[in-house]
Amino acid sequence: MITHVAPENIESTVERFRQGVAGEKFQLGSEAVALSASFGIAGHNGKEEVEFGGLVRQADKALYAAKRGGRNCVRMDG
């Protein structure tokens, strides 16, 4: 969960995180490996009540759109 980021900046914030993961090598035993990550974003403005499970479903839907879109990317629901 990311808080205190303006809605118009959330996608670029998560993209910087994705790039950070992709730009690192991780030690796995004696081998250095590269990872990639896909992220699905769902948002809530805090003004109305929302069911947490609904947000998870929205984020999951966006995550699968990212995976279908070629992986190693960020997608936002909506």
mmJSON file of the N, C-alpha and C atoms, coordinates in Angstrom:
{"data_MODEL":{"atom_site":{
"group_PDB":["ATOM","ATOM","ATOM","ATOM","ATOM","ATOM","ATOM","ATOM","ATOM","ATOM","ATOM","ATOM","ATOM","ATOM","ATOM","ATOM","ATOM","ATOM","ATOM","ATOM","ATOM","ATOM","ATOM","ATOM","ATOM","ATOM","ATOM","ATOM","ATOM","ATOM","ATOM","ATOM","ATOM","ATOM","ATOM","ATOM","ATOM","ATOM","ATOM","ATOM","ATOM","ATOM","ATOM","ATOM","ATOM","ATOM","ATOM","ATOM","ATOM","ATOM","ATOM","ATOM","ATOM","ATOM","ATOM","ATOM","ATOM","ATOM","ATOM","ATOM","ATOM","ATOM","ATOM","ATOM","ATOM","ATOM","ATOM","ATOM","ATOM","ATOM","ATOM","ATOM","ATOM","ATOM","ATOM","ATOM","ATOM","ATOM","ATOM","ATOM","ATOM","ATOM","ATOM","ATOM","ATOM","ATOM","ATOM","ATOM","ATOM","ATOM","ATOM","ATOM","ATOM","ATOM","ATOM","ATOM","ATOM","ATOM","ATOM","ATOM","ATOM","ATOM","ATOM","ATOM","ATOM","ATOM","ATOM","ATOM","ATOM","ATOM","ATOM","ATOM","ATOM","ATOM","ATOM","ATOM","ATOM","ATOM","ATOM","ATOM","ATOM","ATOM","ATOM","ATOM","ATOM","ATOM","ATOM","ATOM","ATOM","ATOM","ATOM","ATOM","ATOM","ATOM","ATOM","ATOM","ATOM","ATOM","ATOM","ATOM","ATOM","ATOM","ATOM","ATOM","ATOM","ATOM","ATOM","ATOM","ATOM","ATOM","ATOM","ATOM","ATOM","ATOM","ATOM","ATOM","ATOM","ATOM","ATOM","ATOM","ATOM","ATOM","ATOM","ATOM","ATOM","ATOM","ATOM","ATOM","ATOM","ATOM","ATOM","ATOM","ATOM","ATOM","ATOM","ATOM","ATOM","ATOM","ATOM","ATOM","ATOM","ATOM","ATOM","ATOM","ATOM","ATOM","ATOM","ATOM","ATOM","ATOM","ATOM","ATOM","ATOM","ATOM","ATOM","ATOM","ATOM","ATOM","ATOM","ATOM","ATOM","ATOM","ATOM","ATOM","ATOM","ATOM","ATOM","ATOM","ATOM","ATOM","ATOM","ATOM","ATOM","ATOM","ATOM","ATOM","ATOM","ATOM","ATOM","ATOM","ATOM","ATOM","ATOM","ATOM","ATOM","ATOM","ATOM","ATOM","ATOM","ATOM","ATOM","ATOM","ATOM","ATOM"],
"id":[1,2,3,4,5,6,7,8,9,10,11,12,13,14,15,16,17,18,19,20,21,22,23,24,25,26,27,28,29,30,31,32,33,34,35,36,37,38,39,40,41,42,43,44,45,46,47,48,49,50,51,52,53,54,55,56,57,58,59,60,61,62,63,64,65,66,67,68,69,70,71,72,73,74,75,76,77,78,79,80,81,82,83,84,85,86,87,88,89,90,91,92,93,94,95,96,97,98,99,100,101,102,103,104,105,106,107,108,109,110,111,112,113,114,115,116,117,118,119,120,121,122,123,124,125,126,127,128,129,130,131,132,133,134,135,136,137,138,139,140,141,142,143,144,145,146,147,148,149,150,151,152,153,154,155,156,157,158,159,160,161,162,163,164,165,166,167,168,169,170,171,172,173,174,175,176,177,178,179,180,181,182,183,184,185,186,187,188,189,190,191,192,193,194,195,196,197,198,199,200,201,202,203,204,205,206,207,208,209,210,211,212,213,214,215,216,217,218,219,220,221,222,223,224,225,226,227,228,229,230,231,232,233,234],
"type_symbol":["N","C","C","N","C","C","N","C","C","N","C","C","N","C","C","N","C","C","N","C","C","N","C","C","N","C","C","N","C","C","N","C","C","N","C","C","N","C","C","N","C","C","N","C","C","N","C","C","N","C","C","N","C","C","N","C","C","N","C","C","N","C","C","N","C","C","N","C","C","N","C","C","N","C","C","N","C","C","N","C","C","N","C","C","N","C","C","N","C","C","N","C","C","N","C","C","N","C","C","N","C","C","N","C","C","N","C","C","N","C","C","N","C","C","N","C","C","N","C","C","N","C","C","N","C","C","N","C","C","N","C","C","N","C","C","N","C","C","N","C","C","N","C","C","N","C","C","N","C","C","N","C","C","N","C","C","N","C","C","N","C","C","N","C","C","N","C","C","N","C","C","N","C","C","N","C","C","N","C","C","N","C","C","N","C","C","N","C","C","N","C","C","N","C","C","N","C","C","N","C","C","N","C","C","N","C","C","N","C","C","N","C","C","N","C","C","N","C","C","N","C","C","N","C","C","N","C","C","N","C","C","N","C","C"],
"label_atom_id":["N","CA","C","N","CA","C","N","CA","C","N","CA","C","N","CA","C","N","CA","C","N","CA","C","N","CA","C","N","CA","C","N","CA","C","N","CA","C","N","CA","C","N","CA","C","N","CA","C","N","CA","C","N","CA","C","N","CA","C","N","CA","C","N","CA","C","N","CA","C","N","CA","C","N","CA","C","N","CA","C","N","CA","C","N","CA","C","N","CA","C","N","CA","C","N","CA","C","N","CA","C","N","CA","C","N","CA","C","N","CA","C","N","CA","C","N","CA","C","N","CA","C","N","CA","C","N","CA","C","N","CA","C","N","CA","C","N","CA","C","N","CA","C","N","CA","C","N","CA","C","N","CA","C","N","CA","C","N","CA","C","N","CA","C","N","CA","C","N","CA","C","N","CA","C","N","CA","C","N","CA","C","N","CA","C","N","CA","C","N","CA","C","N","CA","C","N","CA","C","N","CA","C","N","CA","C","N","CA","C","N","CA","C","N","CA","C","N","CA","C","N","CA","C","N","CA","C","N","CA","C","N","CA","C","N","CA","C","N","CA","C","N","CA","C","N","CA","C","N","CA","C","N","CA","C","N","CA","C","N","CA","C","N","CA","C","N","CA","C","N","CA","C"],
"label_alt_id":[null,null,null,null,null,null,null,null,null,null,null,null,null,null,null,null,null,null,null,null,null,null,null,null,null,null,null,null,null,null,null,null,null,null,null,null,null,null,null,null,null,null,null,null,null,null,null,null,null,null,null,null,null,null,null,null,null,null,null,null,null,null,null,null,null,null,null,null,null,null,null,null,null,null,null,null,null,null,null,null,null,null,null,null,null,null,null,null,null,null,null,null,null,null,null,null,null,null,null,null,null,null,null,null,null,null,null,null,null,null,null,null,null,null,null,null,null,null,null,null,null,null,null,null,null,null,null,null,null,null,null,null,null,null,null,null,null,null,null,null,null,null,null,null,null,null,null,null,null,null,null,null,null,null,null,null,null,null,null,null,null,null,null,null,null,null,null,null,null,null,null,null,null,null,null,null,null,null,null,null,null,null,null,null,null,null,null,null,null,null,null,null,null,null,null,null,null,null,null,null,null,null,null,null,null,null,null,null,null,null,null,null,null,null,null,null,null,null,null,null,null,null,null,null,null,null,null,null,null,null,null,null,null,null],
"label_comp_id":["MET","MET","MET","ILE","ILE","ILE","THR","THR","THR","HIS","HIS","HIS","VAL","VAL","VAL","ALA","ALA","ALA","PRO","PRO","PRO","GLU","GLU","GLU","ASN","ASN","ASN","ILE","ILE","ILE","GLU","GLU","GLU","SER","SER","SER","THR","THR","THR","VAL","VAL","VAL","GLU","GLU","GLU","ARG","ARG","ARG","PHE","PHE","PHE","ARG","ARG","ARG","GLN","GLN","GLN","GLY","GLY","GLY","VAL","VAL","VAL","ALA","ALA","ALA","GLY","GLY","GLY","GLU","GLU","GLU","LYS","LYS","LYS","PHE","PHE","PHE","GLN","GLN","GLN","LEU","LEU","LEU","GLY","GLY","GLY","SER","SER","SER","GLU","GLU","GLU","ALA","ALA","ALA","VAL","VAL","VAL","ALA","ALA","ALA","LEU","LEU","LEU","SER","SER","SER","ALA","ALA","ALA","SER","SER","SER","PHE","PHE","PHE","GLY","GLY","GLY","ILE","ILE","ILE","ALA","ALA","ALA","GLY","GLY","GLY","HIS","HIS","HIS","ASN","ASN","ASN","GLY","GLY","GLY","LYS","LYS","LYS","GLU","GLU","GLU","GLU","GLU","GLU","VAL","VAL","VAL","GLU","GLU","GLU","PHE","PHE","PHE","GLY","GLY","GLY","GLY","GLY","GLY","LEU","LEU","LEU","VAL","VAL","VAL","ARG","ARG","ARG","GLN","GLN","GLN","ALA","ALA","ALA","ASP","ASP","ASP","LYS","LYS","LYS","ALA","ALA","ALA","LEU","LEU","LEU","TYR","TYR","TYR","ALA","ALA","ALA","ALA","ALA","ALA","LYS","LYS","LYS","ARG","ARG","ARG","GLY","GLY","GLY","GLY","GLY","GLY","ARG","ARG","ARG","ASN","ASN","ASN","CYS","CYS","CYS","VAL","VAL","VAL","ARG","ARG","ARG","MET","MET","MET","ASP","ASP","ASP","GLY","GLY","GLY"],
"label_asym_id":["A","A","A","A","A","A","A","A","A","A","A","A","A","A","A","A","A","A","A","A","A","A","A","A","A","A","A","A","A","A","A","A","A","A","A","A","A","A","A","A","A","A","A","A","A","A","A","A","A","A","A","A","A","A","A","A","A","A","A","A","A","A","A","A","A","A","A","A","A","A","A","A","A","A","A","A","A","A","A","A","A","A","A","A","A","A","A","A","A","A","A","A","A","A","A","A","A","A","A","A","A","A","A","A","A","A","A","A","A","A","A","A","A","A","A","A","A","A","A","A","A","A","A","A","A","A","A","A","A","A","A","A","A","A","A","A","A","A","A","A","A","A","A","A","A","A","A","A","A","A","A","A","A","A","A","A","A","A","A","A","A","A","A","A","A","A","A","A","A","A","A","A","A","A","A","A","A","A","A","A","A","A","A","A","A","A","A","A","A","A","A","A","A","A","A","A","A","A","A","A","A","A","A","A","A","A","A","A","A","A","A","A","A","A","A","A","A","A","A","A","A","A","A","A","A","A","A","A","A","A","A","A","A","A"],
"label_entity_id":["1","1","1","1","1","1","1","1","1","1","1","1","1","1","1","1","1","1","1","1","1","1","1","1","1","1","1","1","1","1","1","1","1","1","1","1","1","1","1","1","1","1","1","1","1","1","1","1","1","1","1","1","1","1","1","1","1","1","1","1","1","1","1","1","1","1","1","1","1","1","1","1","1","1","1","1","1","1","1","1","1","1","1","1","1","1","1","1","1","1","1","1","1","1","1","1","1","1","1","1","1","1","1","1","1","1","1","1","1","1","1","1","1","1","1","1","1","1","1","1","1","1","1","1","1","1","1","1","1","1","1","1","1","1","1","1","1","1","1","1","1","1","1","1","1","1","1","1","1","1","1","1","1","1","1","1","1","1","1","1","1","1","1","1","1","1","1","1","1","1","1","1","1","1","1","1","1","1","1","1","1","1","1","1","1","1","1","1","1","1","1","1","1","1","1","1","1","1","1","1","1","1","1","1","1","1","1","1","1","1","1","1","1","1","1","1","1","1","1","1","1","1","1","1","1","1","1","1","1","1","1","1","1","1"],
"label_seq_id":[1,1,1,2,2,2,3,3,3,4,4,4,5,5,5,6,6,6,7,7,7,8,8,8,9,9,9,10,10,10,11,11,11,12,12,12,13,13,13,14,14,14,15,15,15,16,16,16,17,17,17,18,18,18,19,19,19,20,20,20,21,21,21,22,22,22,23,23,23,24,24,24,25,25,25,26,26,26,27,27,27,28,28,28,29,29,29,30,30,30,31,31,31,32,32,32,33,33,33,34,34,34,35,35,35,36,36,36,37,37,37,38,38,38,39,39,39,40,40,40,41,41,41,42,42,42,43,43,43,44,44,44,45,45,45,46,46,46,47,47,47,48,48,48,49,49,49,50,50,50,51,51,51,52,52,52,53,53,53,54,54,54,55,55,55,56,56,56,57,57,57,58,58,58,59,59,59,60,60,60,61,61,61,62,62,62,63,63,63,64,64,64,65,65,65,66,66,66,67,67,67,68,68,68,69,69,69,70,70,70,71,71,71,72,72,72,73,73,73,74,74,74,75,75,75,76,76,76,77,77,77,78,78,78],
"pdbx_PDB_ins_code":[null,null,null,null,null,null,null,null,null,null,null,null,null,null,null,null,null,null,null,null,null,null,null,null,null,null,null,null,null,null,null,null,null,null,null,null,null,null,null,null,null,null,null,null,null,null,null,null,null,null,null,null,null,null,null,null,null,null,null,null,null,null,null,null,null,null,null,null,null,null,null,null,null,null,null,null,null,null,null,null,null,null,null,null,null,null,null,null,null,null,null,null,null,null,null,null,null,null,null,null,null,null,null,null,null,null,null,null,null,null,null,null,null,null,null,null,null,null,null,null,null,null,null,null,null,null,null,null,null,null,null,null,null,null,null,null,null,null,null,null,null,null,null,null,null,null,null,null,null,null,null,null,null,null,null,null,null,null,null,null,null,null,null,null,null,null,null,null,null,null,null,null,null,null,null,null,null,null,null,null,null,null,null,null,null,null,null,null,null,null,null,null,null,null,null,null,null,null,null,null,null,null,null,null,null,null,null,null,null,null,null,null,null,null,null,null,null,null,null,null,null,null,null,null,null,null,null,null,null,null,null,null,null,null],
"Cartn_x":[0.842,0.0,0.893,0.546,1.263,0.286,0.703,-0.129,0.633,-0.078,0.493,1.197,0.638,1.11,-0.1,0.047,-1.058,-1.471,-2.776,-3.257,-2.538,-2.227,-1.569,-0.104,0.437,1.841,2.011,0.935,1.067,1.676,1.251,1.77,3.277,3.727,5.161,5.945,5.345,6.001,6.223,5.193,5.313,6.264,6.258,7.181,8.632,8.933,10.301,10.682,9.747,9.999,10.284,9.469,9.671,11.047,11.433,12.749,13.872,13.668,14.659,14.867,13.785,13.888,14.602,14.206,14.787,16.262,16.683,18.054,19.036,18.565,19.426,19.696,20.818,21.117,20.98,20.369,20.148,20.955,21.566,22.393,21.5,21.576,20.84,21.869,22.257,23.353,24.621,25.263,26.497,26.249,25.005,24.677,23.954,24.29,23.594,22.5,21.29,20.163,19.459,18.896,18.1,16.624,15.854,14.421,13.653,12.431,11.518,10.242,9.427,8.2,7.1,5.901,4.715,3.886,3.229,2.431,1.057,0.042,-1.317,-1.706,-2.285,-2.627,-4.136,-4.658,-6.044,-6.018,-6.879,-6.829,-8.112,-7.947,-9.066,-8.758,-9.696,-9.445,-9.703,-10.226,-10.452,-11.702,-12.468,-13.656,-14.914,-14.956,-16.117,-15.648,-16.572,-16.231,-16.033,-15.049,-14.753,-14.428,-14.791,-14.481,-13.057,-12.241,-10.836,-10.73,-11.579,-11.54,-11.782,-12.609,-12.858,-11.605,-10.849,-9.591,-8.596,-8.563,-7.647,-8.026,-9.317,-9.763,-9.393,-9.551,-9.189,-7.687,-6.888,-5.439,-5.035,-5.695,-5.406,-5.745,-6.862,-7.263,-6.202,-5.72,-4.691,-3.369,-3.04,-1.824,-1.867,-2.995,-3.099,-3.072,-3.572,-3.455,-1.986,-1.208,0.231,0.929,0.573,1.186,0.836,-0.428,-0.836,-0.169,0.157,0.754,2.245,2.823,4.226,5.069,4.461,5.168,6.155,6.711,7.687,7.153,5.913,5.312,4.309,3.738,2.776,1.468,0.358,-0.964,-1.85,-2.691,-3.614,-5.029,-5.804,-7.202,-7.973,-8.861,-9.719,-9.368],
"Cartn_y":[-1.161,0.0,1.232,2.165,3.435,4.532,5.352,6.472,7.777,8.855,10.198,10.485,9.946,10.258,10.761,11.89,12.45,11.464,11.365,10.399,10.524,11.733,11.913,11.455,11.176,10.749,9.274,8.58,7.203,6.275,6.398,5.495,5.698,6.938,7.189,6.77,6.881,6.433,4.925,4.174,2.711,2.319,3.069,2.792,2.946,3.949,4.1,2.906,2.405,1.218,0.021,-0.16,-1.258,-1.173,0.019,0.208,-0.106,0.24,-0.069,-1.561,-2.322,-3.783,-4.319,-3.839,-4.332,-3.964,-2.887,-2.431,-3.083,-3.963,-4.603,-6.064,-6.542,-7.98,-8.488,-9.638,-10.224,-11.506,-11.686,-12.864,-14.037,-15.105,-16.329,-17.452,-17.77,-18.714,-18.093,-18.753,-18.225,-17.486,-17.318,-16.722,-15.385,-14.395,-13.113,-13.201,-12.885,-12.979,-11.632,-11.396,-10.202,-10.575,-9.663,-9.874,-8.801,-9.11,-8.097,-8.205,-7.182,-7.18,-6.46,-6.937,-6.27,-5.8,-4.653,-4.079,-3.696,-3.967,-3.526,-2.516,-1.409,-0.321,-0.139,-0.016,0.375,1.496,2.46,3.617,3.871,4.643,5.061,6.465,7.364,8.758,9.053,8.082,8.276,9.058,9.464,10.28,9.462,8.273,7.415,6.076,5.356,4.045,3.059,2.191,1.209,-0.122,-1.186,-2.523,-2.875,-3.274,-3.609,-4.692,-5.716,-6.799,-6.299,-5.269,-4.683,-4.031,-3.354,-2.753,-3.818,-4.904,-5.998,-6.584,-6.771,-7.311,-6.361,-5.058,-4.081,-4.117,-4.177,-4.236,-5.528,-6.629,-7.918,-7.877,-7.255,-7.111,-6.31,-5.227,-4.41,-5.179,-5.98,-6.789,-7.777,-8.444,-9.4,-8.698,-7.464,-6.686,-6.383,-6.104,-5.859,-7.117,-8.261,-9.516,-9.823,-9.6,-9.826,-8.835,-7.644,-6.599,-6.751,-7.861,-8.106,-8.226,-8.134,-8.255,-7.113,-7.083,-6.043,-4.642,-4.393,-3.082,-2.767,-1.579,-1.087,-0.811,-1.265,-0.957,-0.456,0.494,1.078,0.719,0.242,-0.102,1.179,1.102,2.252,2.921],
"Cartn_z":[0.0,0.0,0.0,-0.855,-0.913,-0.52,0.409,0.838,0.64,0.699,0.627,-0.697,-1.761,-3.112,-3.882,-4.54,-5.316,-6.408,-6.671,-7.682,-9.028,-9.431,-10.729,-10.715,-9.533,-9.428,-9.075,-8.795,-8.297,-9.344,-10.587,-11.617,-11.823,-11.851,-12.022,-10.781,-9.599,-8.369,-8.397,-8.783,-8.863,-9.992,-11.074,-12.182,-11.733,-10.922,-10.402,-9.534,-8.747,-7.937,-8.838,-9.897,-10.842,-11.491,-11.898,-12.508,-11.519,-10.262,-9.236,-9.084,-9.09,-9.008,-10.245,-11.418,-12.67,-12.805,-12.147,-12.277,-11.313,-10.471,-9.466,-9.809,-9.361,-9.402,-7.972,-7.822,-6.513,-6.396,-5.251,-5.021,-4.63,-5.386,-5.113,-5.036,-3.811,-3.635,-4.17,-5.1,-5.687,-7.001,-7.359,-8.652,-8.47,-9.305,-9.329,-10.393,-10.004,-10.941,-11.069,-12.229,-12.489,-12.334,-11.795,-11.633,-12.384,-12.71,-13.219,-12.397,-12.47,-11.682,-12.446,-12.281,-12.812,-11.627,-11.78,-10.707,-11.222,-10.414,-10.68,-9.624,-10.055,-9.146,-9.094,-7.883,-7.656,-6.636,-6.785,-5.892,-5.139,-4.093,-3.252,-2.757,-2.925,-2.553,-1.079,-0.338,1.088,1.43,0.432,0.696,0.908,0.35,0.56,1.101,1.66,2.207,1.066,1.225,0.189,0.855,0.192,0.691,0.276,1.257,0.981,-0.082,-0.006,-0.988,-2.399,-2.529,-3.84,-4.416,-3.557,-4.011,-4.438,-3.678,-4.023,-5.378,-5.612,-6.91,-8.052,-7.826,-8.862,-9.147,-8.095,-8.273,-8.972,-8.628,-9.255,-10.742,-11.077,-12.479,-13.251,-12.645,-13.283,-13.401,-12.384,-12.426,-13.585,-13.769,-14.87,-16.218,-16.287,-17.526,-17.802,-16.759,-16.925,-17.421,-16.871,-17.304,-18.753,-19.137,-20.532,-21.471,-20.942,-21.751,-21.959,-21.559,-21.806,-20.546,-19.397,-18.106,-17.907,-16.705,-16.338,-16.625,-16.191,-16.416,-15.307,-15.386,-14.405,-15.132,-14.554,-15.093,-13.974,-14.312,-13.343,-13.729,-12.752,-13.001,-13.265,-14.243,-14.498,-15.709],
"occupancy":[1.0,1.0,1.0,1.0,1.0,1.0,1.0,1.0,1.0,1.0,1.0,1.0,1.0,1.0,1.0,1.0,1.0,1.0,1.0,1.0,1.0,1.0,1.0,1.0,1.0,1.0,1.0,1.0,1.0,1.0,1.0,1.0,1.0,1.0,1.0,1.0,1.0,1.0,1.0,1.0,1.0,1.0,1.0,1.0,1.0,1.0,1.0,1.0,1.0,1.0,1.0,1.0,1.0,1.0,1.0,1.0,1.0,1.0,1.0,1.0,1.0,1.0,1.0,1.0,1.0,1.0,1.0,1.0,1.0,1.0,1.0,1.0,1.0,1.0,1.0,1.0,1.0,1.0,1.0,1.0,1.0,1.0,1.0,1.0,1.0,1.0,1.0,1.0,1.0,1.0,1.0,1.0,1.0,1.0,1.0,1.0,1.0,1.0,1.0,1.0,1.0,1.0,1.0,1.0,1.0,1.0,1.0,1.0,1.0,1.0,1.0,1.0,1.0,1.0,1.0,1.0,1.0,1.0,1.0,1.0,1.0,1.0,1.0,1.0,1.0,1.0,1.0,1.0,1.0,1.0,1.0,1.0,1.0,1.0,1.0,1.0,1.0,1.0,1.0,1.0,1.0,1.0,1.0,1.0,1.0,1.0,1.0,1.0,1.0,1.0,1.0,1.0,1.0,1.0,1.0,1.0,1.0,1.0,1.0,1.0,1.0,1.0,1.0,1.0,1.0,1.0,1.0,1.0,1.0,1.0,1.0,1.0,1.0,1.0,1.0,1.0,1.0,1.0,1.0,1.0,1.0,1.0,1.0,1.0,1.0,1.0,1.0,1.0,1.0,1.0,1.0,1.0,1.0,1.0,1.0,1.0,1.0,1.0,1.0,1.0,1.0,1.0,1.0,1.0,1.0,1.0,1.0,1.0,1.0,1.0,1.0,1.0,1.0,1.0,1.0,1.0,1.0,1.0,1.0,1.0,1.0,1.0,1.0,1.0,1.0,1.0,1.0,1.0,1.0,1.0,1.0,1.0,1.0,1.0],
"B_iso_or_equiv":[0.0,0.0,0.0,0.0,0.0,0.0,0.0,0.0,0.0,0.0,0.0,0.0,0.0,0.0,0.0,0.0,0.0,0.0,0.0,0.0,0.0,0.0,0.0,0.0,0.0,0.0,0.0,0.0,0.0,0.0,0.0,0.0,0.0,0.0,0.0,0.0,0.0,0.0,0.0,0.0,0.0,0.0,0.0,0.0,0.0,0.0,0.0,0.0,0.0,0.0,0.0,0.0,0.0,0.0,0.0,0.0,0.0,0.0,0.0,0.0,0.0,0.0,0.0,0.0,0.0,0.0,0.0,0.0,0.0,0.0,0.0,0.0,0.0,0.0,0.0,0.0,0.0,0.0,0.0,0.0,0.0,0.0,0.0,0.0,0.0,0.0,0.0,0.0,0.0,0.0,0.0,0.0,0.0,0.0,0.0,0.0,0.0,0.0,0.0,0.0,0.0,0.0,0.0,0.0,0.0,0.0,0.0,0.0,0.0,0.0,0.0,0.0,0.0,0.0,0.0,0.0,0.0,0.0,0.0,0.0,0.0,0.0,0.0,0.0,0.0,0.0,0.0,0.0,0.0,0.0,0.0,0.0,0.0,0.0,0.0,0.0,0.0,0.0,0.0,0.0,0.0,0.0,0.0,0.0,0.0,0.0,0.0,0.0,0.0,0.0,0.0,0.0,0.0,0.0,0.0,0.0,0.0,0.0,0.0,0.0,0.0,0.0,0.0,0.0,0.0,0.0,0.0,0.0,0.0,0.0,0.0,0.0,0.0,0.0,0.0,0.0,0.0,0.0,0.0,0.0,0.0,0.0,0.0,0.0,0.0,0.0,0.0,0.0,0.0,0.0,0.0,0.0,0.0,0.0,0.0,0.0,0.0,0.0,0.0,0.0,0.0,0.0,0.0,0.0,0.0,0.0,0.0,0.0,0.0,0.0,0.0,0.0,0.0,0.0,0.0,0.0,0.0,0.0,0.0,0.0,0.0,0.0,0.0,0.0,0.0,0.0,0.0,0.0,0.0,0.0,0.0,0.0,0.0,0.0],
"pdbx_formal_charge":[null,null,null,null,null,null,null,null,null,null,null,null,null,null,null,null,null,null,null,null,null,null,null,null,null,null,null,null,null,null,null,null,null,null,null,null,null,null,null,null,null,null,null,null,null,null,null,null,null,null,null,null,null,null,null,null,null,null,null,null,null,null,null,null,null,null,null,null,null,null,null,null,null,null,null,null,null,null,null,null,null,null,null,null,null,null,null,null,null,null,null,null,null,null,null,null,null,null,null,null,null,null,null,null,null,null,null,null,null,null,null,null,null,null,null,null,null,null,null,null,null,null,null,null,null,null,null,null,null,null,null,null,null,null,null,null,null,null,null,null,null,null,null,null,null,null,null,null,null,null,null,null,null,null,null,null,null,null,null,null,null,null,null,null,null,null,null,null,null,null,null,null,null,null,null,null,null,null,null,null,null,null,null,null,null,null,null,null,null,null,null,null,null,null,null,null,null,null,null,null,null,null,null,null,null,null,null,null,null,null,null,null,null,null,null,null,null,null,null,null,null,null,null,null,null,null,null,null,null,null,null,null,null,null],
"auth_seq_id":[1,1,1,2,2,2,3,3,3,4,4,4,5,5,5,6,6,6,7,7,7,8,8,8,9,9,9,10,10,10,11,11,11,12,12,12,13,13,13,14,14,14,15,15,15,16,16,16,17,17,17,18,18,18,19,19,19,20,20,20,21,21,21,22,22,22,23,23,23,24,24,24,25,25,25,26,26,26,27,27,27,28,28,28,29,29,29,30,30,30,31,31,31,32,32,32,33,33,33,34,34,34,35,35,35,36,36,36,37,37,37,38,38,38,39,39,39,40,40,40,41,41,41,42,42,42,43,43,43,44,44,44,45,45,45,46,46,46,47,47,47,48,48,48,49,49,49,50,50,50,51,51,51,52,52,52,53,53,53,54,54,54,55,55,55,56,56,56,57,57,57,58,58,58,59,59,59,60,60,60,61,61,61,62,62,62,63,63,63,64,64,64,65,65,65,66,66,66,67,67,67,68,68,68,69,69,69,70,70,70,71,71,71,72,72,72,73,73,73,74,74,74,75,75,75,76,76,76,77,77,77,78,78,78],
"auth_comp_id":["MET","MET","MET","ILE","ILE","ILE","THR","THR","THR","HIS","HIS","HIS","VAL","VAL","VAL","ALA","ALA","ALA","PRO","PRO","PRO","GLU","GLU","GLU","ASN","ASN","ASN","ILE","ILE","ILE","GLU","GLU","GLU","SER","SER","SER","THR","THR","THR","VAL","VAL","VAL","GLU","GLU","GLU","ARG","ARG","ARG","PHE","PHE","PHE","ARG","ARG","ARG","GLN","GLN","GLN","GLY","GLY","GLY","VAL","VAL","VAL","ALA","ALA","ALA","GLY","GLY","GLY","GLU","GLU","GLU","LYS","LYS","LYS","PHE","PHE","PHE","GLN","GLN","GLN","LEU","LEU","LEU","GLY","GLY","GLY","SER","SER","SER","GLU","GLU","GLU","ALA","ALA","ALA","VAL","VAL","VAL","ALA","ALA","ALA","LEU","LEU","LEU","SER","SER","SER","ALA","ALA","ALA","SER","SER","SER","PHE","PHE","PHE","GLY","GLY","GLY","ILE","ILE","ILE","ALA","ALA","ALA","GLY","GLY","GLY","HIS","HIS","HIS","ASN","ASN","ASN","GLY","GLY","GLY","LYS","LYS","LYS","GLU","GLU","GLU","GLU","GLU","GLU","VAL","VAL","VAL","GLU","GLU","GLU","PHE","PHE","PHE","GLY","GLY","GLY","GLY","GLY","GLY","LEU","LEU","LEU","VAL","VAL","VAL","ARG","ARG","ARG","GLN","GLN","GLN","ALA","ALA","ALA","ASP","ASP","ASP","LYS","LYS","LYS","ALA","ALA","ALA","LEU","LEU","LEU","TYR","TYR","TYR","ALA","ALA","ALA","ALA","ALA","ALA","LYS","LYS","LYS","ARG","ARG","ARG","GLY","GLY","GLY","GLY","GLY","GLY","ARG","ARG","ARG","ASN","ASN","ASN","CYS","CYS","CYS","VAL","VAL","VAL","ARG","ARG","ARG","MET","MET","MET","ASP","ASP","ASP","GLY","GLY","GLY"],
"auth_asym_id":["A","A","A","A","A","A","A","A","A","A","A","A","A","A","A","A","A","A","A","A","A","A","A","A","A","A","A","A","A","A","A","A","A","A","A","A","A","A","A","A","A","A","A","A","A","A","A","A","A","A","A","A","A","A","A","A","A","A","A","A","A","A","A","A","A","A","A","A","A","A","A","A","A","A","A","A","A","A","A","A","A","A","A","A","A","A","A","A","A","A","A","A","A","A","A","A","A","A","A","A","A","A","A","A","A","A","A","A","A","A","A","A","A","A","A","A","A","A","A","A","A","A","A","A","A","A","A","A","A","A","A","A","A","A","A","A","A","A","A","A","A","A","A","A","A","A","A","A","A","A","A","A","A","A","A","A","A","A","A","A","A","A","A","A","A","A","A","A","A","A","A","A","A","A","A","A","A","A","A","A","A","A","A","A","A","A","A","A","A","A","A","A","A","A","A","A","A","A","A","A","A","A","A","A","A","A","A","A","A","A","A","A","A","A","A","A","A","A","A","A","A","A","A","A","A","A","A","A","A","A","A","A","A","A"],
"auth_atom_id":["N","CA","C","N","CA","C","N","CA","C","N","CA","C","N","CA","C","N","CA","C","N","CA","C","N","CA","C","N","CA","C","N","CA","C","N","CA","C","N","CA","C","N","CA","C","N","CA","C","N","CA","C","N","CA","C","N","CA","C","N","CA","C","N","CA","C","N","CA","C","N","CA","C","N","CA","C","N","CA","C","N","CA","C","N","CA","C","N","CA","C","N","CA","C","N","CA","C","N","CA","C","N","CA","C","N","CA","C","N","CA","C","N","CA","C","N","CA","C","N","CA","C","N","CA","C","N","CA","C","N","CA","C","N","CA","C","N","CA","C","N","CA","C","N","CA","C","N","CA","C","N","CA","C","N","CA","C","N","CA","C","N","CA","C","N","CA","C","N","CA","C","N","CA","C","N","CA","C","N","CA","C","N","CA","C","N","CA","C","N","CA","C","N","CA","C","N","CA","C","N","CA","C","N","CA","C","N","CA","C","N","CA","C","N","CA","C","N","CA","C","N","CA","C","N","CA","C","N","CA","C","N","CA","C","N","CA","C","N","CA","C","N","CA","C","N","CA","C","N","CA","C","N","CA","C","N","CA","C","N","CA","C","N","CA","C","N","CA","C","N","CA","C"],
"pdbx_PDB_model_num":[1,1,1,1,1,1,1,1,1,1,1,1,1,1,1,1,1,1,1,1,1,1,1,1,1,1,1,1,1,1,1,1,1,1,1,1,1,1,1,1,1,1,1,1,1,1,1,1,1,1,1,1,1,1,1,1,1,1,1,1,1,1,1,1,1,1,1,1,1,1,1,1,1,1,1,1,1,1,1,1,1,1,1,1,1,1,1,1,1,1,1,1,1,1,1,1,1,1,1,1,1,1,1,1,1,1,1,1,1,1,1,1,1,1,1,1,1,1,1,1,1,1,1,1,1,1,1,1,1,1,1,1,1,1,1,1,1,1,1,1,1,1,1,1,1,1,1,1,1,1,1,1,1,1,1,1,1,1,1,1,1,1,1,1,1,1,1,1,1,1,1,1,1,1,1,1,1,1,1,1,1,1,1,1,1,1,1,1,1,1,1,1,1,1,1,1,1,1,1,1,1,1,1,1,1,1,1,1,1,1,1,1,1,1,1,1,1,1,1,1,1,1,1,1,1,1,1,1,1,1,1,1,1,1]
}}}
